[in-house]
Amino acid sequence: MCGIAEYGAGGHVSTAGDVYSYVILLLEILAGKPPTDDMFKDGLSLHKFVQLSLPNRVMEILDPLILLEDDEERATNITENYNDKIRHLQECLVSLMRIGVVCSAESLRERMEMTDAVKEMCFVRNIYLGAGIHRE
């Protein structure tokens, strides 16, 4: 495994390690749990936790703070097609978590290359912005 833990143990610095560290941080933000959380034991890791949620249970493990809306936004969403926005948001979150799982695979060979990860994340960003589900 490459990443911060491996860097600390004398592993060499690499793009693959940077990708791993970045996506572990991404998964931590999305799930609202650090990789050192007490729930991660007996073979369960943040990577595995997110992987097991894909694709249908993503909203169950998502940090609830990500979905907070203010009163004005909630009132606006009543008149707009709120269900479509939530569906697009869920699709974006599933895509981000899939990228995170692939990029944090234990085997370096199974990990997505950084250039591909950036392309995928830009694609997700464009869907997110195009669907009008972002806050301005």
VMD Tcl script that builds the backbone (N, CA, C; Angstrom):
set m [mol new atoms 408]
animate dup $m
set s [atomselect $m all]
$s set {name element resname resid chain x y z} {
  {N N MET 1 A 0.849 -1.167 0.000}
  {CA C MET 1 A 0.000 0.000 0.000}
  {C C MET 1 A 0.893 1.227 0.000}
  {N N CYS 2 A 0.528 2.214 -0.753}
  {CA C CYS 2 A 1.289 3.436 -0.821}
  {C C CYS 2 A 0.405 4.564 -0.315}
  {N N GLY 3 A 0.947 5.542 0.276}
  {CA C GLY 3 A 0.180 6.642 0.814}
  {C C GLY 3 A 0.909 7.225 2.002}
  {N N ILE 4 A 0.216 8.031 2.786}
  {CA C ILE 4 A 0.845 8.708 3.915}
  {C C ILE 4 A 1.454 7.695 4.871}
  {N N ALA 5 A 0.730 6.622 5.191}
  {CA C ALA 5 A 1.252 5.627 6.121}
  {C C ALA 5 A 2.543 5.024 5.580}
  {N N GLU 6 A 2.584 4.758 4.281}
  {CA C GLU 6 A 3.785 4.177 3.703}
  {C C GLU 6 A 4.904 5.204 3.639}
  {N N TYR 7 A 4.562 6.471 3.358}
  {CA C TYR 7 A 5.596 7.504 3.361}
  {C C TYR 7 A 6.263 7.566 4.733}
  {N N GLY 8 A 5.437 7.505 5.780}
  {CA C GLY 8 A 5.948 7.561 7.146}
  {C C GLY 8 A 6.811 6.366 7.489}
  {N N ALA 9 A 6.606 5.250 6.830}
  {CA C ALA 9 A 7.374 4.033 7.093}
  {C C ALA 9 A 8.591 3.932 6.182}
  {N N GLY 10 A 8.916 5.011 5.487}
  {CA C GLY 10 A 10.105 5.010 4.649}
  {C C GLY 10 A 9.848 4.668 3.205}
  {N N GLY 11 A 8.586 4.602 2.800}
  {CA C GLY 11 A 8.259 4.323 1.408}
  {C C GLY 11 A 8.654 5.497 0.530}
  {N N HIS 12 A 8.815 5.239 -0.752}
  {CA C HIS 12 A 9.221 6.302 -1.661}
  {C C HIS 12 A 8.009 7.167 -2.039}
  {N N VAL 13 A 8.283 8.432 -2.285}
  {CA C VAL 13 A 7.254 9.370 -2.695}
  {C C VAL 13 A 6.939 9.116 -4.160}
  {N N SER 14 A 5.627 9.049 -4.479}
  {CA C SER 14 A 5.236 8.793 -5.861}
  {C C SER 14 A 3.882 9.418 -6.146}
  {N N THR 15 A 3.581 9.551 -7.417}
  {CA C THR 15 A 2.267 10.043 -7.820}
  {C C THR 15 A 1.177 9.099 -7.337}
  {N N ALA 16 A 1.433 7.804 -7.398}
  {CA C ALA 16 A 0.452 6.817 -6.931}
  {C C ALA 16 A 0.155 7.024 -5.448}
  {N N GLY 17 A 1.176 7.323 -4.670}
  {CA C GLY 17 A 0.981 7.602 -3.248}
  {C C GLY 17 A 0.203 8.877 -3.031}
  {N N ASP 18 A 0.463 9.881 -3.866}
  {CA C ASP 18 A -0.270 11.145 -3.774}
  {C C ASP 18 A -1.745 10.941 -4.108}
  {N N VAL 19 A -2.020 10.163 -5.140}
  {CA C VAL 19 A -3.404 9.867 -5.519}
  {C C VAL 19 A -4.107 9.162 -4.365}
  {N N TYR 20 A -3.447 8.164 -3.804}
  {CA C TYR 20 A -4.015 7.412 -2.682}
  {C C TYR 20 A -4.351 8.353 -1.523}
  {N N SER 21 A -3.408 9.187 -1.143}
  {CA C SER 21 A -3.627 10.108 -0.023}
  {C C SER 21 A -4.771 11.070 -0.314}
  {N N TYR 22 A -4.811 11.575 -1.531}
  {CA C TYR 22 A -5.862 12.515 -1.914}
  {C C TYR 22 A -7.244 11.868 -1.826}
  {N N VAL 23 A -7.394 10.679 -2.362}
  {CA C VAL 23 A -8.725 10.071 -2.378}
  {C C VAL 23 A -9.143 9.551 -1.008}
  {N N ILE 24 A -8.190 9.179 -0.181}
  {CA C ILE 24 A -8.558 8.818 1.197}
  {C C ILE 24 A -9.124 10.058 1.886}
  {N N LEU 25 A -8.522 11.208 1.659}
  {CA C LEU 25 A -9.058 12.452 2.209}
  {C C LEU 25 A -10.447 12.731 1.638}
  {N N LEU 26 A -10.626 12.527 0.341}
  {CA C LEU 26 A -11.925 12.717 -0.302}
  {C C LEU 26 A -12.976 11.792 0.326}
  {N N LEU 27 A -12.642 10.518 0.485}
  {CA C LEU 27 A -13.580 9.565 1.084}
  {C C LEU 27 A -13.882 9.938 2.533}
  {N N GLU 28 A -12.877 10.425 3.242}
  {CA C GLU 28 A -13.070 10.866 4.624}
  {C C GLU 28 A -14.065 12.021 4.687}
  {N N ILE 29 A -13.934 12.969 3.782}
  {CA C ILE 29 A -14.853 14.115 3.744}
  {C C ILE 29 A -16.267 13.652 3.400}
  {N N LEU 30 A -16.399 12.813 2.382}
  {CA C LEU 30 A -17.725 12.368 1.945}
  {C C LEU 30 A -18.414 11.500 2.997}
  {N N ALA 31 A -17.672 10.603 3.614}
  {CA C ALA 31 A -18.266 9.698 4.601}
  {C C ALA 31 A -18.317 10.311 5.997}
  {N N GLY 32 A -17.563 11.376 6.211}
  {CA C GLY 32 A -17.550 12.006 7.522}
  {C C GLY 32 A -16.859 11.161 8.579}
  {N N LYS 33 A -15.963 10.297 8.133}
  {CA C LYS 33 A -15.241 9.414 9.053}
  {C C LYS 33 A -13.775 9.351 8.648}
  {N N PRO 34 A -12.877 9.543 9.615}
  {CA C PRO 34 A -11.455 9.391 9.288}
  {C C PRO 34 A -11.097 7.918 9.162}
  {N N PRO 35 A -10.019 7.616 8.446}
  {CA C PRO 35 A -9.615 6.217 8.295}
  {C C PRO 35 A -9.207 5.577 9.621}
  {N N THR 36 A -9.034 6.387 10.657}
  {CA C THR 36 A -8.660 5.889 11.982}
  {C C THR 36 A -9.863 5.724 12.903}
  {N N ASP 37 A -11.071 5.885 12.382}
  {CA C ASP 37 A -12.282 5.753 13.195}
  {C C ASP 37 A -12.328 4.367 13.845}
  {N N ASP 38 A -12.858 4.311 15.057}
  {CA C ASP 38 A -12.940 3.048 15.800}
  {C C ASP 38 A -13.725 1.963 15.072}
  {N N MET 39 A -14.621 2.354 14.173}
  {CA C MET 39 A -15.412 1.344 13.457}
  {C C MET 39 A -14.579 0.544 12.465}
  {N N PHE 40 A -13.422 1.073 12.096}
  {CA C PHE 40 A -12.582 0.408 11.109}
  {C C PHE 40 A -11.611 -0.542 11.805}
  {N N LYS 41 A -12.063 -1.774 11.931}
  {CA C LYS 41 A -11.261 -2.841 12.521}
  {C C LYS 41 A -11.738 -4.163 11.939}
  {N N ASP 42 A -11.061 -5.213 12.247}
  {CA C ASP 42 A -11.421 -6.550 11.762}
  {C C ASP 42 A -11.572 -6.598 10.242}
  {N N GLY 43 A -10.646 -5.951 9.536}
  {CA C GLY 43 A -10.658 -5.990 8.080}
  {C C GLY 43 A -11.491 -4.916 7.414}
  {N N LEU 44 A -12.250 -4.156 8.196}
  {CA C LEU 44 A -13.034 -3.066 7.608}
  {C C LEU 44 A -12.189 -1.798 7.622}
  {N N SER 45 A -12.064 -1.181 6.472}
  {CA C SER 45 A -11.319 0.068 6.322}
  {C C SER 45 A -12.259 1.106 5.716}
  {N N LEU 46 A -11.815 2.338 5.674}
  {CA C LEU 46 A -12.608 3.383 5.015}
  {C C LEU 46 A -12.856 2.996 3.558}
  {N N HIS 47 A -11.829 2.503 2.900}
  {CA C HIS 47 A -11.944 2.055 1.507}
  {C C HIS 47 A -13.048 1.000 1.377}
  {N N LYS 48 A -13.003 -0.018 2.208}
  {CA C LYS 48 A -13.973 -1.118 2.148}
  {C C LYS 48 A -15.375 -0.632 2.527}
  {N N PHE 49 A -15.461 0.244 3.525}
  {CA C PHE 49 A -16.736 0.809 3.972}
  {C C PHE 49 A -17.447 1.513 2.819}
  {N N VAL 50 A -16.709 2.344 2.099}
  {CA C VAL 50 A -17.286 3.061 0.959}
  {C C VAL 50 A -17.593 2.081 -0.169}
  {N N GLN 51 A -16.687 1.176 -0.435}
  {CA C GLN 51 A -16.883 0.192 -1.512}
  {C C GLN 51 A -18.163 -0.614 -1.290}
  {N N LEU 52 A -18.427 -1.012 -0.060}
  {CA C LEU 52 A -19.625 -1.798 0.251}
  {C C LEU 52 A -20.909 -0.988 0.083}
  {N N SER 53 A -20.815 0.333 0.123}
  {CA C SER 53 A -22.003 1.183 -0.005}
  {C C SER 53 A -22.395 1.443 -1.460}
  {N N LEU 54 A -21.465 1.152 -2.374}
  {CA C LEU 54 A -21.717 1.470 -3.786}
  {C C LEU 54 A -22.630 0.431 -4.432}
  {N N PRO 55 A -23.529 0.856 -5.284}
  {CA C PRO 55 A -23.962 2.231 -5.551}
  {C C PRO 55 A -25.219 2.649 -4.766}
  {N N ASN 56 A -25.892 1.700 -4.165}
  {CA C ASN 56 A -27.231 1.989 -3.638}
  {C C ASN 56 A -27.297 2.527 -2.222}
  {N N ARG 57 A -26.210 2.439 -1.464}
  {CA C ARG 57 A -26.256 2.878 -0.077}
  {C C ARG 57 A -25.402 4.111 0.179}
  {N N VAL 58 A -24.999 4.790 -0.857}
  {CA C VAL 58 A -24.130 5.957 -0.718}
  {C C VAL 58 A -24.762 7.026 0.166}
  {N N MET 59 A -26.030 7.278 -0.015}
  {CA C MET 59 A -26.686 8.330 0.766}
  {C C MET 59 A -26.752 7.951 2.253}
  {N N GLU 60 A -26.695 6.671 2.561}
  {CA C GLU 60 A -26.725 6.214 3.956}
  {C C GLU 60 A -25.409 6.493 4.674}
  {N N ILE 61 A -24.303 6.441 3.954}
  {CA C ILE 61 A -23.005 6.649 4.605}
  {C C ILE 61 A -22.494 8.075 4.441}
  {N N LEU 62 A -23.162 8.869 3.639}
  {CA C LEU 62 A -22.744 10.242 3.383}
  {C C LEU 62 A -22.810 11.075 4.655}
  {N N ASP 63 A -21.811 11.897 4.867}
  {CA C ASP 63 A -21.828 12.827 5.997}
  {C C ASP 63 A -23.052 13.720 5.844}
  {N N PRO 64 A -23.962 13.729 6.823}
  {CA C PRO 64 A -25.202 14.510 6.697}
  {C C PRO 64 A -24.969 16.008 6.535}
  {N N LEU 65 A -23.819 16.503 6.949}
  {CA C LEU 65 A -23.532 17.933 6.803}
  {C C LEU 65 A -23.408 18.343 5.338}
  {N N ILE 66 A -23.109 17.400 4.467}
  {CA C ILE 66 A -22.977 17.707 3.043}
  {C C ILE 66 A -24.325 18.106 2.448}
  {N N LEU 67 A -25.398 17.588 2.995}
  {CA C LEU 67 A -26.723 17.832 2.432}
  {C C LEU 67 A -27.485 18.963 3.099}
  {N N LEU 68 A -26.859 19.673 4.025}
  {CA C LEU 68 A -27.556 20.762 4.704}
  {C C LEU 68 A -27.934 21.859 3.721}
  {N N GLU 69 A -29.139 22.360 3.871}
  {CA C GLU 69 A -29.622 23.464 3.043}
  {C C GLU 69 A -30.107 24.569 3.970}
  {N N ASP 70 A -30.015 25.790 3.497}
  {CA C ASP 70 A -30.588 26.857 4.297}
  {C C ASP 70 A -32.078 26.992 3.964}
  {N N ASP 71 A -32.816 27.767 4.756}
  {CA C ASP 71 A -34.268 27.880 4.580}
  {C C ASP 71 A -34.653 28.421 3.213}
  {N N GLU 72 A -33.890 29.396 2.710}
  {CA C GLU 72 A -34.192 29.982 1.400}
  {C C GLU 72 A -34.019 28.941 0.294}
  {N N GLU 73 A -32.966 28.176 0.381}
  {CA C GLU 73 A -32.723 27.144 -0.625}
  {C C GLU 73 A -33.813 26.079 -0.565}
  {N N ARG 74 A -34.221 25.703 0.633}
  {CA C ARG 74 A -35.267 24.690 0.786}
  {C C ARG 74 A -36.582 25.203 0.186}
  {N N ALA 75 A -36.912 26.467 0.413}
  {CA C ALA 75 A -38.134 27.049 -0.141}
  {C C ALA 75 A -38.081 27.085 -1.660}
  {N N THR 76 A -36.913 27.402 -2.229}
  {CA C THR 76 A -36.745 27.416 -3.677}
  {C C THR 76 A -36.914 26.019 -4.251}
  {N N ASN 77 A -36.392 25.032 -3.553}
  {CA C ASN 77 A -36.451 23.657 -4.045}
  {C C ASN 77 A -37.852 23.094 -4.060}
  {N N ILE 78 A -38.762 23.669 -3.294}
  {CA C ILE 78 A -40.152 23.209 -3.309}
  {C C ILE 78 A -40.764 23.483 -4.671}
  {N N THR 79 A -40.427 24.622 -5.266}
  {CA C THR 79 A -41.005 24.988 -6.555}
  {C C THR 79 A -40.238 24.391 -7.733}
  {N N GLU 80 A -38.980 24.038 -7.529}
  {CA C GLU 80 A -38.190 23.436 -8.594}
  {C C GLU 80 A -38.319 21.924 -8.522}
  {N N ASN 81 A -37.738 21.244 -9.476}
  {CA C ASN 81 A -37.806 19.796 -9.481}
  {C C ASN 81 A -36.733 19.230 -8.547}
  {N N TYR 82 A -37.075 19.216 -7.273}
  {CA C TYR 82 A -36.145 18.839 -6.218}
  {C C TYR 82 A -35.665 17.391 -6.352}
  {N N ASN 83 A -36.553 16.488 -6.705}
  {CA C ASN 83 A -36.167 15.078 -6.823}
  {C C ASN 83 A -35.112 14.865 -7.894}
  {N N ASP 84 A -35.205 15.596 -9.005}
  {CA C ASP 84 A -34.183 15.492 -10.043}
  {C C ASP 84 A -32.830 15.973 -9.527}
  {N N LYS 85 A -32.840 17.056 -8.760}
  {CA C LYS 85 A -31.586 17.573 -8.209}
  {C C LYS 85 A -30.952 16.564 -7.262}
  {N N ILE 86 A -31.758 15.954 -6.422}
  {CA C ILE 86 A -31.233 14.959 -5.491}
  {C C ILE 86 A -30.696 13.744 -6.252}
  {N N ARG 87 A -31.389 13.328 -7.290}
  {CA C ARG 87 A -30.932 12.191 -8.096}
  {C C ARG 87 A -29.593 12.501 -8.763}
  {N N HIS 88 A -29.453 13.705 -9.319}
  {CA C HIS 88 A -28.185 14.102 -9.942}
  {C C HIS 88 A -27.077 14.192 -8.890}
  {N N LEU 89 A -27.402 14.730 -7.731}
  {CA C LEU 89 A -26.419 14.815 -6.654}
  {C C LEU 89 A -25.959 13.417 -6.256}
  {N N GLN 90 A -26.897 12.499 -6.114}
  {CA C GLN 90 A -26.554 11.136 -5.742}
  {C C GLN 90 A -25.661 10.495 -6.814}
  {N N GLU 91 A -25.972 10.711 -8.088}
  {CA C GLU 91 A -25.140 10.178 -9.173}
  {C C GLU 91 A -23.715 10.734 -9.085}
  {N N CYS 92 A -23.597 12.024 -8.789}
  {CA C CYS 92 A -22.271 12.640 -8.659}
  {C C CYS 92 A -21.524 12.054 -7.468}
  {N N LEU 93 A -22.215 11.873 -6.354}
  {CA C LEU 93 A -21.575 11.322 -5.163}
  {C C LEU 93 A -21.133 9.876 -5.387}
  {N N VAL 94 A -21.977 9.095 -6.061}
  {CA C VAL 94 A -21.602 7.714 -6.385}
  {C C VAL 94 A -20.358 7.729 -7.268}
  {N N SER 95 A -20.320 8.602 -8.250}
  {CA C SER 95 A -19.154 8.684 -9.140}
  {C C SER 95 A -17.897 9.071 -8.364}
  {N N LEU 96 A -18.003 10.057 -7.488}
  {CA C LEU 96 A -16.844 10.467 -6.691}
  {C C LEU 96 A -16.362 9.327 -5.801}
  {N N MET 97 A -17.301 8.629 -5.187}
  {CA C MET 97 A -16.912 7.530 -4.311}
  {C C MET 97 A -16.308 6.369 -5.099}
  {N N ARG 98 A -16.807 6.128 -6.300}
  {CA C ARG 98 A -16.207 5.082 -7.150}
  {C C ARG 98 A -14.766 5.448 -7.505}
  {N N ILE 99 A -14.558 6.696 -7.862}
  {CA C ILE 99 A -13.200 7.170 -8.160}
  {C C ILE 99 A -12.325 6.964 -6.927}
  {N N GLY 100 A -12.845 7.330 -5.766}
  {CA C GLY 100 A -12.095 7.161 -4.525}
  {C C GLY 100 A -11.741 5.718 -4.242}
  {N N VAL 101 A -12.675 4.814 -4.486}
  {CA C VAL 101 A -12.430 3.388 -4.241}
  {C C VAL 101 A -11.380 2.854 -5.211}
  {N N VAL 102 A -11.491 3.212 -6.476}
  {CA C VAL 102 A -10.518 2.725 -7.463}
  {C C VAL 102 A -9.122 3.287 -7.169}
  {N N CYS 103 A -9.066 4.542 -6.789}
  {CA C CYS 103 A -7.762 5.174 -6.551}
  {C C CYS 103 A -7.146 4.772 -5.214}
  {N N SER 104 A -7.921 4.163 -4.336}
  {CA C SER 104 A -7.371 3.733 -3.048}
  {C C SER 104 A -7.262 2.216 -2.950}
  {N N ALA 105 A -7.305 1.560 -4.096}
  {CA C ALA 105 A -7.131 0.103 -4.112}
  {C C ALA 105 A -5.784 -0.254 -3.501}
  {N N GLU 106 A -5.728 -1.389 -2.840}
  {CA C GLU 106 A -4.486 -1.797 -2.173}
  {C C GLU 106 A -3.358 -2.008 -3.175}
  {N N SER 107 A -3.674 -2.584 -4.306}
  {CA C SER 107 A -2.664 -2.842 -5.331}
  {C C SER 107 A -2.470 -1.606 -6.208}
  {N N LEU 108 A -1.225 -1.209 -6.376}
  {CA C LEU 108 A -0.922 -0.068 -7.239}
  {C C LEU 108 A -1.443 -0.281 -8.654}
  {N N ARG 109 A -1.404 -1.506 -9.126}
  {CA C ARG 109 A -1.835 -1.817 -10.491}
  {C C ARG 109 A -3.332 -1.619 -10.690}
  {N N GLU 110 A -4.089 -1.731 -9.616}
  {CA C GLU 110 A -5.537 -1.576 -9.702}
  {C C GLU 110 A -5.972 -0.118 -9.613}
  {N N ARG 111 A -5.057 0.759 -9.230}
  {CA C ARG 111 A -5.388 2.175 -9.046}
  {C C ARG 111 A -5.456 2.905 -10.379}
  {N N MET 112 A -6.346 3.874 -10.422}
  {CA C MET 112 A -6.489 4.742 -11.582}
  {C C MET 112 A -5.287 5.693 -11.624}
  {N N GLU 113 A -4.814 5.981 -12.800}
  {CA C GLU 113 A -3.739 6.963 -12.969}
  {C C GLU 113 A -4.261 8.357 -12.604}
  {N N MET 114 A -3.367 9.214 -12.138}
  {CA C MET 114 A -3.750 10.562 -11.714}
  {C C MET 114 A -4.430 11.331 -12.846}
  {N N THR 115 A -3.917 11.238 -14.057}
  {CA C THR 115 A -4.530 11.983 -15.168}
  {C C THR 115 A -5.956 11.501 -15.425}
  {N N ASP 116 A -6.177 10.208 -15.313}
  {CA C ASP 116 A -7.525 9.663 -15.496}
  {C C ASP 116 A -8.442 10.084 -14.348}
  {N N ALA 117 A -7.912 10.099 -13.136}
  {CA C ALA 117 A -8.706 10.517 -11.973}
  {C C ALA 117 A -9.136 11.979 -12.121}
  {N N VAL 118 A -8.219 12.818 -12.581}
  {CA C VAL 118 A -8.550 14.236 -12.782}
  {C C VAL 118 A -9.626 14.384 -13.853}
  {N N LYS 119 A -9.486 13.652 -14.949}
  {CA C LYS 119 A -10.494 13.706 -16.017}
  {C C LYS 119 A -11.864 13.276 -15.487}
  {N N GLU 120 A -11.890 12.178 -14.726}
  {CA C GLU 120 A -13.150 11.681 -14.164}
  {C C GLU 120 A -13.766 12.700 -13.214}
  {N N MET 121 A -12.930 13.300 -12.371}
  {CA C MET 121 A -13.454 14.276 -11.411}
  {C C MET 121 A -13.953 15.532 -12.125}
  {N N CYS 122 A -13.290 15.950 -13.169}
  {CA C CYS 122 A -13.766 17.097 -13.951}
  {C C CYS 122 A -15.097 16.776 -14.616}
  {N N PHE 123 A -15.241 15.554 -15.100}
  {CA C PHE 123 A -16.497 15.110 -15.704}
  {C C PHE 123 A -17.626 15.169 -14.669}
  {N N VAL 124 A -17.366 14.680 -13.456}
  {CA C VAL 124 A -18.365 14.727 -12.382}
  {C C VAL 124 A -18.698 16.172 -12.040}
  {N N ARG 125 A -17.679 17.019 -11.951}
  {CA C ARG 125 A -17.904 18.438 -11.659}
  {C C ARG 125 A -18.805 19.070 -12.709}
  {N N ASN 126 A -18.563 18.760 -13.979}
  {CA C ASN 126 A -19.375 19.338 -15.045}
  {C C ASN 126 A -20.824 18.876 -14.974}
  {N N ILE 127 A -21.038 17.625 -14.620}
  {CA C ILE 127 A -22.407 17.130 -14.426}
  {C C ILE 127 A -23.058 17.869 -13.272}
  {N N TYR 128 A -22.324 17.995 -12.181}
  {CA C TYR 128 A -22.832 18.684 -10.985}
  {C C TYR 128 A -23.223 20.125 -11.319}
  {N N LEU 129 A -22.330 20.837 -11.985}
  {CA C LEU 129 A -22.614 22.237 -12.321}
  {C C LEU 129 A -23.715 22.349 -13.367}
  {N N GLY 130 A -23.740 21.433 -14.321}
  {CA C GLY 130 A -24.751 21.462 -15.372}
  {C C GLY 130 A -26.137 21.131 -14.867}
  {N N ALA 131 A -26.218 20.353 -13.803}
  {CA C ALA 131 A -27.516 19.969 -13.260}
  {C C ALA 131 A -28.104 21.051 -12.368}
  {N N GLY 132 A -27.313 22.089 -12.093}
  {CA C GLY 132 A -27.820 23.182 -11.252}
  {C C GLY 132 A -28.023 22.773 -9.809}
  {N N ILE 133 A -27.221 21.855 -9.310}
  {CA C ILE 133 A -27.407 21.387 -7.930}
  {C C ILE 133 A -26.376 21.977 -6.985}
  {N N HIS 134 A -25.562 22.874 -7.498}
  {CA C HIS 134 A -24.552 23.496 -6.648}
  {C C HIS 134 A -25.108 24.770 -6.023}
  {N N ARG 135 A -24.442 25.204 -4.990}
  {CA C ARG 135 A -24.811 26.455 -4.325}
  {C C ARG 135 A -23.962 27.560 -4.908}
  {N N GLU 136 A -24.576 28.664 -5.203}
  {CA C GLU 136 A -23.811 29.791 -5.755}
  {C C GLU 136 A -23.538 30.822 -4.691}
}
mol reanalyze $m
mol bondsrecalc $m
mol representation Tube
mol addrep $m
